[in-house]
């Protein structure tokens, strides 16, 4: 009985080493246990180094994404400040002036023409972020930044969710990120679909459904 158990144990060990040898990407010509173990340890260390490099690249991507969001916020604030500086223009009849940023209304009051550009409604720039998603909203416009592993048909599924919520896609940029992709999607509400407040809720609902797809 003892001899049979010992044979089975050795057989099991041989099978395990044979399986380990087959898993090695560059298996050694020698098949003795010591050589196989050395090759396996070397491969594990190599994979650990690759993993560390990928994690570093991932952190760099996330930092660049955060920088992009900050720059977008700065541009939006600059635009709002320029809008606030727009003033009413009053000129004598027969003079000519224009404003190339906003529609101009003309009011005839006796002998004076009043040209004025109605100040635009200020729109807040808002950002929500999670481990795999960054959502930027400004009025009816929004930007989805999605980090997802490579899955077949993932972009089609994302497009289906957006269409379901009547969200129009303006542009899509795809960047490779290690074993996954980063999708930068610029969208806006379908014309006349919702007001600004309801669109914020709609964008968040779409984010929730997309997160379920990529998790």
Phi, psi and omega in degrees: 000316180297318180297319181295318179297320180294320178297317180296321180296314180294323178297318179296319179296317179299318180295321179295317178292325177296319178294318179297319178298320181290333181282339183292132180293329178231075187295140179290156179292325177283144182243019177285157187301318183298316180295318180297317180296317179298318180294322180293317179298318179298318180293322178297316178296322178296317179294323177297320179295319177298318180298317178298319179296319179294321178296321178295317178297322179298315179296321178297320178297316181295322178295319179293325178294319179296322178296322179297318179297319180296319179295320179297319179296320180295317179297318180296317179296322179296320179294319180296321179295322179291327178294320183295335183280354180291132183235163177288138180247124178242126182230159177289154180301134180100342177282170183223135177208168179204163175229120186269009180254327186227156175296141184250131176258144180245125180241125180269107177240101184053246184258016184235138173257129178251114176257125180218150177251114181298130182298135180289153176290126181290136182241129181284145175260117186240148181225134172234142182218151173220189184297324185243005189213139170232126180242121175248129181233135173220098183065234179272356180265151178207156176231124177258126174244110189242127174256116184220147173290158183291116177228140180294129176079011184295321181292323177296319179293321177297316179298324179296318179297316180296318179295323179301322181266013178058046178251122181272136179271127178269314179202157178225130173239134181240127178239137178286141181217084180064241180271007182221192179230155172248119181257120176255107186243120176262127185225166170210164183290146174300143186304124177075011184284308187216165170273177186300316183296316181290330178293326176301316178295320181296316178299318180293323177296318179297320178300315180301318180290322179292322178299324177294327180289322187267350182282000000 
